Amino acid sequence: MRLVHRISLAFLATVLLVVMLTAASGNVSIERAFSRYLREFERERVSAAAPRLEAVWAADGDFGRLVDDPRLFGRLLSHDEPLEPRRPRHRPAPPNRPPPHSLHARATLYDALRVAVVGSGDGRDELVPPLRSGDAVVGHLGVRAVEPFAGALDATYLATVREHLTLIALLASAVGVAMAQLIARHLLGPIDALSSAARRLASGDYEARVGLAGTDELARLGRDFDALAQTLSDDARARRQWVADTSHELRTPLTVLRGELEALLDGVRPLDRAALESLSTEVARLQRLAEDLGELARSDRGELSLSLASLSPLEVPGEVVAHFRPRFAASSLTLDVTPTEGPWRVKADRVRLGQVFTNLLENSLRYTDAGGRLEVSTRGDGGRLVMRFDDTAPGLPPEALPRLFERFFRAEPSRSRARGGAGLGLAISQRLTEAHGGTLRALPSPIGGLPVELTLPLAEEGA
């Protein structure tokens, strides 16, 4: 069964249940209200008849006239009429048989001792204030409660009310079904769109979008779905680019190796030390690329292993700088390290942190023009340590800075493949820095090159 039909049936069942309960409670309420109305109405009629009955006692000194003529008792109950003098009767009055549900049939006149005088009181009568003659109580008047809807007119009224309630129930049910259809279609339209887009996405169509407008929950779900689809599309595009870039990076050293080997096999080039060193260089390049790719793969899987220890953050860069000074001098580059002192401690992996510094210095050594320099400075900033690596020309255009830490990214031609490297060092450095809880970002340069800012959280005292 389709969801629209389920919603319609559920809505219809709810409406019918509400209507049935409303009709039942309405029927009970009508009967009770009508009964209260009849009782109050009859109390007023009986109370209004009390002075006329008291007038009979005042005129005769008893209620004998009403005993002899019960129909007079009924007339006095129903309406006011002139009270004639009592005359002796020589024969009994015709039997009085009022309608069973009339006031006359249900009213009883009692004497002062509450003995029935006129009528057939059965103890269920509701008494009105006593009848008096002066200050003395001379009698009581009671009336038995009327049964609601016992008469033909009452039954007709009740049947009419029930017909109206039935008609209301049918109309409410029809409106409920129509509203259920509208609501179901309103709700299922976006759901069908989401379902269709999800099937397209599952089949590999990452351009599938829902495009729901509005502010309700379904619209927000649609926007979340579109964001997910966009993320999957970006990831798929990044994977394709990753495979293409990796293939390209592998192709270059393999092509060189193949050319070198073919030249050696054909005798074009002699098998000497220079040839072996060239082959070893390309093999080392392949090995570095494989290691870098493995490092990034472990980072993507969250499997970077860190052996954290409390250490001075200046020890590691000092060791790395000492190692790089001869290479900088050989490339006619100046390496300036601003002396800094401070009681700073960080929780870090010495080897991994050294790898970050090595990649940053290697990047400057590889891409800074001869005669330039690299400035390294350190400062504390609240609870963080900030290290800045700022080299001279060539630099990067501002629009290229956000992409600097992407895998295989190069801003040609100033930082081209001809200068070595696969474009993975900065990407690996950023992952390692983030694993330490720090950040690595590129900034505009005041001296024409590329400033890279590294921040690390300082360890708490005693940690």
SULURLIN-V463031 format. One line per field, one symbol per residue. ss: DSSP state (H for helix, E for strand, - for the rest). phi: phi as a letter, one per 30 degrees, with the letter a starting at -180 (. if undefined). psi: psi as a letter, one per 30 degrees, with the letter a starting at -180 (. if undefined). A space follows every 10 residues. Layout:
ss=???
phi=???
psi=???
This chain:
ss=--HHHHHHHH HHHHHHHHHH HHHHHHHHHH HHHHHHHHHH HHHHHHHHHH HHHHHHHHHH ---HHHHH-H HHHHHHHH-- ---------- ---------- --HHHHEEEE E----EEE-- -----EE--- EEE--EEEEE EEE------- -HHHHHHHHH HHHHHHHHHH HHHHHHHHHH HHHHHHHHHH HHHHHHHHHH HH-------- ------HHHH HHHHHHHHHH HHHHHHHHHH HHHHHHHHHH HHHHHHHHHH HHHHH----- --HHHHHHHH HHHHHHHHHH HHHHHHHHHH --------EE E-HHHHHHHH HHHHHHHHHH ---EEEE--- -----EEE-H HHHHHHHHHH HHHHHHH--- --EEEEEEEE E--EEEEEEE EE-----HHH H--------- ------HHH- ----HHHHHH HHHHH---EE EEE----EEE EEEEEEE--- ---
phi=.ddddddddd dddddddddd dddddddddd dddddddddd ddedddddde dddddddddc iaceedddbe ddedddddad becdddbdcc bddeecbded cddddccbcc ddcicdcbjb dcicdcdced dbbiccdclb bbbdedddhd dddddddddd dddddddddd dddddddddd dddddddded dddddddddd dddjddcdbc idckbddddd dddddddddd dddddddddd ddddddeddd ddddddeddd ddddddidbd dbdddddddd dddddddddd dddddddddd dicdcbcdad bddddddddd ddddeddddd chcccccddb blddbbcace dddddddddd ddddddcdde idabccbbac bicbcccbcb ccedcbdedd edcdcddidb cdcdbcdddj icicdddddd ddddddicbb bcbdcdcjcb dcccbbdddd did
psi=kleeeeeeee eeeeeeeeee eeeeeeeeee eeeeeeeeee eeeeeeeffe eeeeeeeeef gageeeeeif feeeeeeelk lkjllkkkkf llllkjilkf gleeffkkkl afghkkekli kgfgljklkl kljbfkkfll klkkkkkkgf leeeeeeeee eeeeeeeeee eeeeeeeeee eeeeeeefee eeeeeeeeee effgjggkle hklagaeeee eeeeeeeeee eeeeeeeeee eeeeeeeeee eeeeeeeeee eeeeefgekk iaeeeeeeee eeeeeeeeee eeeeeeeeee fhgkkkiklk lkffeefeee eeefeeeeef ghkkjkjkkk klhkkljlje eeeeeeeeee eeeeeefkkk falkkklklk ibglkkkkjj lallakleff efgeglkgkk jkfeilffgl lggfeeeeee eeeefggalk lklkkfgfbj kkkkkkkkkl kf.
